[in-house]
Amino acid sequence: MSEPAVETPVLDRYECRACGYVYEPEKGDDKHDIPSGILFAELPTNWRCPVCSAKKTAFANIGPAGTASGFKENLGYGLGVNNLTPTQKNILIFGALALGFLFFISLYGLQ
């Protein structure tokens, strides 16, 4: 007989709308002695932002790490770029800038 699947909670990150601090359950909160693995919903009601001391109500769910940024209904637009994670977008943007700079510098080699 098979065991029922254990549902693992999604480790959503929450961003402080006042200062931009992101609470990540994988890391926890060292300033308030919150160990890693504690979900945002499980934080004490008197927990505050470690940067600006904002209440829990000032935080917005930004989803788990490594997911595509933006609204889910817009992910099909934009030549596939909307499906990239923020890290992939940074690599694409700064890689293109570096390549453009190298092409520009290579023009000095022409006589």
N, C-alpha and C positions, 0 to 999 in steps of 0.2 A: 504494500500500500504506500502510495507516495505522500510525502508531507505537503501541507499547504504552503504556498509561496509566502514568504515573509516580505511584507511591504516595507521597503526602506524609504524613509522620508527624504524628500528632495532637499538638498542643502542650499536653499536660496540665500543669496546675499541681500543685504539691506543697506541702502545708502542714506545718510543723513542729509536732509534737504537744506539744512542750515550751513553746514561746513563741507560736505562732500565725503566725510569719513564713511568707509564701507565696512560693515560688520560681516565677517566671513566665518561661518560655523566651523570650517576646517581649522582655523587659527585660534578662535576664541577671543578673549579680551584679557590681556595680561594686567592691565591697569586695575581692573575690578576683580581679578582672580577668577575669571570665567574660563574653564578648561575647553580644549578643542572638542568639537562634536556636539556642542549645545546649540540647538536650533534657536532662531530669533524668538519664536513664540514661547520657548521655555525659559527665556531670560526673566529675572525678577521684575515685577511691575515698577520698582523704584530704580531700575537700571537706567543710567544716563550715558549719553555719547561721551567717550573718553577724551574727545578733542574740545568740544564746545559745551558740554553738559546739557544738550537738548534731550527732551523726553523721548520715549519710544514712539510716541505718536508722530514725531517729526521724521521718521524713517519711511522710505518707500522701497518696496520689493523690486529688485533689479534682476532677479532670476539667478540661476546657478552659474558658476564660473564656466567660461568656455562656450557659451551659447551666443548665437548671433544677436547683435544689438538691434533695437528698433521694434516696431510693432509687428506682430506675427502676420497680420493681413498684408503688410507691405513687403514681405520677404521675397515674393515672386517677381518683383520689379527690379530694375537697375542692372541689367546685363549680368545677373548672378552675383554682383558685388554685395547685395544686401544679405546674402547667406553667409558672408564671412564673419568670423569672430573679430572682436576689436584688435586682438593681437595680429591676426592675419591682415586686417586693414592697415595697421601700422607698418607691417613689413612691406605691403604693396606700395603704400604712399612714400615712405622714406627710401625704399629700394629704387623707386622710379626717380625720386629726387637725386639720389646718389648717382644713378646711371646717367641722368641728364647732365649733372655736374661733370662727370667723367668725359662725356661727349664734348661738352663745352671746353674743357681743359685740353682735350685732344686737338682742338682747332689750332692751338699754338704750335703744334708739330707740323702744320702745313706751311710750306714756304711759297 
